[in-house]
Amino acid sequence: DMSIDISNSPSVSPLASPVLPLLQPTPSPTDATTACVEDASATYFHKMVDDDTKPRYKTCKYLQDEMVKNSKKVEKFCKMKNGHDRVPPARDVCMNTCGTCSRADMSINASNSPSVS
């Protein structure tokens, strides 16, 4: 039986068949990864400047570059919970750089578990 299935698959194309089975059994990690892709040009609220009168915004690219130079500084901005004027903080925008992906995944899983059971 198995050999008959294999002989049928080349019509599908040899590359497609090994790839598809990998994607199907794991729908939730795929969703989580998609949710966790950050846009380097996405803007987050960085900090207030000029005696706290003007907000400064930066992009995730800035944080990614800083990560190489000074990860402690990046940690500080990733810990900030407040955005400004509808611009969210780094932890909500640059989730890869801030390592807040797992936090988002947990909330996704928590909301999905009631519907699964």
C-alpha positions in Angstrom: 0.0 0.0 0.0 2.7 2.5 1.0 4.6 2.0 -2.3 1.5 2.8 -4.3 1.0 6.1 -2.4 4.6 7.1 -3.0 4.4 6.4 -6.7 1.3 8.7 -6.9 3.0 11.6 -5.2 5.5 12.7 -7.9 2.6 14.2 -9.8 2.2 16.6 -6.9 5.9 17.6 -7.1 8.5 16.1 -4.8 9.1 19.3 -2.9 5.5 20.0 -2.0 4.8 16.7 -0.3 7.5 16.8 2.4 6.7 20.5 3.2 3.0 20.2 3.7 2.9 17.5 6.4 5.2 19.7 8.5 2.8 22.6 8.3 -0.4 20.8 9.0 0.2 19.0 12.4 1.3 22.2 14.1 -1.2 25.0 13.5 -0.7 26.8 16.8 3.1 27.4 16.7 2.7 28.7 13.2 0.1 31.2 14.3 2.3 32.2 17.2 5.4 32.8 15.0 3.3 34.9 12.6 2.1 37.0 15.5 5.7 37.4 16.5 7.2 38.7 13.4 8.3 42.3 14.0 8.5 45.1 11.5 11.8 46.8 11.7 10.2 50.1 10.5 7.4 49.9 13.2 7.4 52.8 15.5 7.3 52.6 19.3 7.2 55.3 22.0 10.8 55.7 23.1 10.8 58.3 25.9 9.9 61.9 26.7 12.5 64.6 25.9 12.9 68.3 26.3 12.0 68.3 30.0 9.3 65.8 29.3 7.4 68.0 26.9 8.1 66.1 23.6 7.6 62.4 23.0 10.4 60.7 21.1 9.5 57.7 18.9 11.9 55.2 17.5 11.7 52.2 15.2 12.4 48.5 16.0 15.4 48.8 13.7 16.9 51.3 16.2 16.3 48.8 19.1 17.8 45.9 17.0 20.9 48.0 16.4 21.2 49.0 20.0 20.9 45.4 21.1 24.3 44.8 19.5 25.9 47.8 21.3 24.1 47.9 24.6 21.5 45.3 25.5 21.0 46.8 29.0 19.7 50.0 27.4 17.3 47.9 25.2 16.1 46.0 28.3 15.2 49.4 29.9 13.0 50.4 27.0 11.5 47.0 26.7 10.4 47.2 30.3 8.4 50.4 29.8 4.7 49.7 29.9 3.4 53.0 28.7 2.9 54.2 25.2 2.2 57.8 24.2 -0.5 59.3 22.0 -1.7 56.0 20.6 1.9 54.8 19.9 2.5 51.7 22.0 5.7 50.9 24.0 8.5 48.8 22.5 7.4 45.6 24.3 4.2 45.7 22.3 5.7 46.6 18.9 9.2 45.0 18.8 8.3 41.7 20.4 11.2 39.8 18.9 13.8 42.3 20.1 12.2 42.7 23.5 11.6 38.9 23.9 8.0 39.5 24.6 6.8 37.0 22.1 6.3 34.2 24.6 4.1 36.6 26.6 1.9 37.1 23.6 1.8 33.3 22.9 0.7 32.6 26.4 -2.3 34.9 26.1 -3.2 33.4 22.8 -3.0 29.9 24.3 -5.0 30.9 27.3 -7.8 32.3 25.2 -7.9 29.2 23.0 -7.9 26.6 25.7 -11.6 26.9 26.7 -12.8 26.5 23.1 -10.6 23.4 22.6 -12.0 21.4 25.5 
